[in-house]
Amino acid sequence: MRHPNGYGSVYKLPGNRRKPWTARITVAHVEAHYSYKYLGYYKTQSEALMALAEYNRNPYDTSGITLGDVFSRFMAAQKPKVAPSTYRGYETSYRNMRELLSRPIAQIKLAELQLFFDTCGKSFPSMGQMKTTLVTVYEYALRYEYVQNNYAKMIDIEKLRNGYQTRERAVFTPEEIRTLWNYADTNDVAEILIFMIYTGLRVSEMLALKMEEVDLGMRCFRVLKSKTEAGVRTVPIADCIYPILQRRMGSEYFCQRRVVVEHLERKVLPKLMRELNMTHTFHETRHTFISMMAEVGVDERITKSIVGHAGGSLTETVYTHISIQPMLDAVNKLPVYKD
């Protein structure tokens, strides 16, 4: 089929090539001489035609495209293909590299990328995730010829490993839980921590919890959004946190302030921890719950069912179904360190 004038063309290059098909557009026509811009090289004619069609839907000038532009297009292309947890990792890396996003990607050299990683102040695991994501983004950029080299592969983060100390996960002590109970009436974050300590929820699950999923009569609620398949589950409501949910029933979400995980973890929680002279993360509420369940002798299968851990055996994974009453009995065994 003949393309309209100015649309561009697709043709096969001579020789034995891994990507023999190319798509190009005319950028100048002076007297009988033409100048072309090549959009890329492709394995099949169909891929080349799709690239040409995409260009004509949204023509671009590769010389000025920023890292943020490429990052955004990459994430849009990947969102239907990857798991939600993988996509959230892309989003986190995007936010962590915010100061680079306005730079034209073709102008970013290895030295600039290395300096950013050397001075970003992120933990070694975070830098590992950022580098892995950036390598993939640059592969996408290479495909569309926004860049000529994948400098992300050359970033050296191993030299930064020695300065990283893995922080041991610590459970909340009885004294700290008592302090949180004392603050819970007047401090929303303290009340959220108490709620998570007695439910074992992940912070992302807490933020996604809608009050319409809470059944006060049955003393349970449903977790419908989780990072794992096993995480979609029913969670019992211990007697001690029943009043917390009762007070929040008029809201759409359990957490009334619609904030993202990163804001809670980096801004909101550290402020309360400084005030209370504690050092904890939201995830340590989950470890506290599991630890307390073990201390009061609750069957591990019940604990796994409540926190949304996959069973370790075929019997646990496939055949074990635990009704709400044994789970309620289990969480009501937990000590309530409350004055």
N, C-alpha and C positions, 0 to 999 in steps of 0.2 A: 504494500500500500504506500502510495506517495504521500510524504509529509508536506504540510503547508510551508510556503516560503518563510524562512527565518526560524523554522522549528528546530533545525539541526538534523544530523544524520547518524546512522549506525552502519558500520561496515566491518568486514573481517580483514585482519592484517595478514600479510604473507608470512610464511615460515612456520616452524613448529614451536608454538608458544603455549604457555600454560593458560594464559588469558588472551585469546586471539581476537576477541571482539572489543570494539571501542565505540564510544559515543562522543560526538563533538558538535560544537556550535560555531558559527561564524561571528567573530568579534570585530572584523574590519573588512571593508571591500573598497579598495582604492584602485581605480582604473580596472585592469584585468587581474589584479592580485588580491588574493584572499588571505586573511589571518584567522586562525582557528584556536579555540580553547577546547582541550580534551577533558571531558568530565571524568574519565576513568577507563579502566580496562577490565574486561569481564570474561568469564568462562563460556557463557552462552549468549546467543543473540537476544534471548528473552530478557536476561539481566541488563544488557545494554539498552534495550528499548525501555525498560522500566526506569532506568536511571535518567534517560532523556525525557521521559514523560514527567518524572518527578521534578527535574530542572525546570521544565516549562510550566509546571504548576506553581513553582516557587523559585524563580531564578536567583542564583546567588553569585556573589563575587568572593572567591576563595581568598583573595588577598587580605580582606578585612575581617574575616570570620573569627570570632573569639573562641577561646577555650570553653567559655560558658555556652556559646551557641552550639558547639559540637557536642558538649556534654548533654545539653538538653535534647538534641536530636537523637543522640545515642540512647538516652533513657526512654524517650518516646518509642523508639524502635524495639527496645528490649522489654518494655513493660508487659506486652501480651505473651512473651516467651519464657519469662523467668518466674521463679517462686517469689511470693510477696516478701519473704525475708531477704532474698538476694536484692530485690529492688530497693528495700529499705536501706541496705548497705550502700547502694549507689547514691541514694539521697543523702546519707550521712557523709560520705566522701565529698559529695558536691558542696555541702555546707562547710566542711572542714577546709576546703580549698578555695573559699570564697574570694580571697584577695588575689588569686590568679585568674579568676574567671573573665575579667574584663580585658585581658591581654590577648591580642591577635595570636592565634595558636601558631601560625607560621613563623612568628617572631620569637617565640619562646625557645630558648636553647637549654641544653643540659645544665649549664652552670646556674641558670635561674631556677630551674626545678630543684637542683640539689640544694641550693641555698634556702629555698622555701622549706624543704624537709629538715634541713639542719637546724632551722630556727623556729619551726612551727610550734614546738612545745607539746606536741601530742605524745601519747603513750606509744611504746613500740608496737603493740598490737594494732592500734589505730593507724599508725603509719604503714603497717603491713597491708591493712585493708585499703588504705588510700592508694598505695602504689599498685596493688593488684587491679583496682578499678581503673586507675589512670592508664595502665598498660592496655587494658581492653578498649578504653576510649580512644587511645592513639591508634590502635588497630583499626577501629572504625574510621578515624581520620585519614589513615593511609589509604583505605579502600576508596575514599572519595577525593583523594589527593589534596586534602587540606594541608598535609605535612608530607615531608619527604623521608623522615626518619622517626622511628619510635624511640624518642629519647627517654620515655618513661621506663623502658627496660633497663636503662643504664643507671638509674638512680640507686645510690648505695645507702641502704638503711642499716646494713649489718654493723657498720661502725658505730651506730647509735644504740645497739643492743645492750652494751655493757652498762650504760647509764640507766637502764630500765630495771626496776625492781618490781616483781609481781607482788601485788598486795594480797595478803592472805584474807580470805573471806571470813568475817567475824559475825557471830550471831549477836543479837541484842541480849544483854544480860537482864535478869529479873529487875534489877534496880533501874536500868534504862527504860524497860517497858513500863514500870511504875511511873517514871517521870513523864513518859509520853501520855499515859492515861491522865495524869494531872493537867497536862497541857491541852488535851484533846477537846475539852469543852470550849476553849477560846481560840485554838489554833487549828486551822483546817488541815494543814500538812501533817501535824501530829496525829489527827484523827485518821487521815488516810494511811499513815504508817501502822497504826493500831489495826485498822481494817485489813491491811495486807498481811500483818503478822499472824492474824487469826484465820486467814483464808488461803495463804500461799500463792496469791495471784502474782503474775508478772506485772510490771508497771504498765506495759502496753495493753494488757488485758483490763487492768483497772480503768485506764483512760477510755477504753472502748465500751465499757459496761453501761448499758442503757437500763434505766430503772424499770422499764416495761418488761425486762427479763427477770426481775426479782419477784419471787412468789413468797410473800411473808407468811401466808397460811401454811405452805408446805415447808417453810424454813429453808429455802434454797434459791439459787439463781443459776442462770445458764451463761456460760462463756461461749459466745458464738464466733469471736474473732481471736485467733491465737496463732503463734508462729509454727505450731506443729499440728498434725492431724489429731494426736492424742490430747492436745490442749483444748479441743472443743468438748465441753464436759458440763456436768452439773456439780455445783459447789454448795456444801451445806452452810447454813448460817448459825454459828455458835450463839448461845444465849447472850454472851457478853457483848457481841457486836450488833445484836438485833436492834437496839435503840438507834444506832448510827444509821442503819438502812431505813428505819422508820422515819427518821427526821428528813431524809433526802428523797422520800417518795414523790414529792411534788416536782422534782427536777427531771429533765430529760435524761441526763447522764449522772452517774455517781459522782464523777469529778465535775463540778459545776463550771469551773474555769476550763475552757477548751484550749489546752496548751499541749505542746508536743513533748515527747519524752525527754529530749535533750534540754529543753528549758527547765523542766522539773529537776533533772539530775545536776545541771550545771549552775543554776541560779537559785531556785526555790529551796531545794533540800539543803545545800551547803549553808545557807543563811540560818536555818533552824538548827543544824548540827553545831554551828559555832555558838549559837545562843545557849544550847544545852550542853556544850562541852563534850560532844560525841563525835565519832568518826564512823559513819556508816553510809552504805548505798541503799537504794531501793531494793536491789536484788537480794540484799542480806535479810530483808524481811521474809523472803521465801525460804532461805536457809534456816532462819529462826523457826519458822513454822515446822519444817521437816524435822529439825532437831528436837523441838518440844514434843512432836508426835512420837518420836522414837523414845524419848525419856519416859513418857507415860505408858509405853508398851503397846502402842497401836500397831496392828498388822500392817506390814510394809505395803501390801497390795491395796489397802484402803488409802494409805497416804499417797501412793502413786496415782490412784484414781482421782483424788481430790486435787492434786497439783498438776495433773495432766502429763505425767511421765509415762512413756510407753512401757509396757510390761517387758520383763527380761526373758520370758520364756513363752513358748507357744500357748501354754495353758493360760498364762496371765493375759496375753495379748488377745486371744481369740475367745476363750471360754469364760473368763471371769467377768461377771456383771454384778456390780455392787449397788444395792438399793440405797435410797436416801437415809433410811433409819440407822444402819450401822455407821454411816458417815457422820450423821448427827451425833450419835453416841460418842464417836471418837473425838470430834472437835470439842464436845462439852466436857471432856476429860482434861483439856488443856488448862494449866494454871492461869488464873487471872490475877496478875500482880497489880491490884488496884486498892488504893487507900479507902 
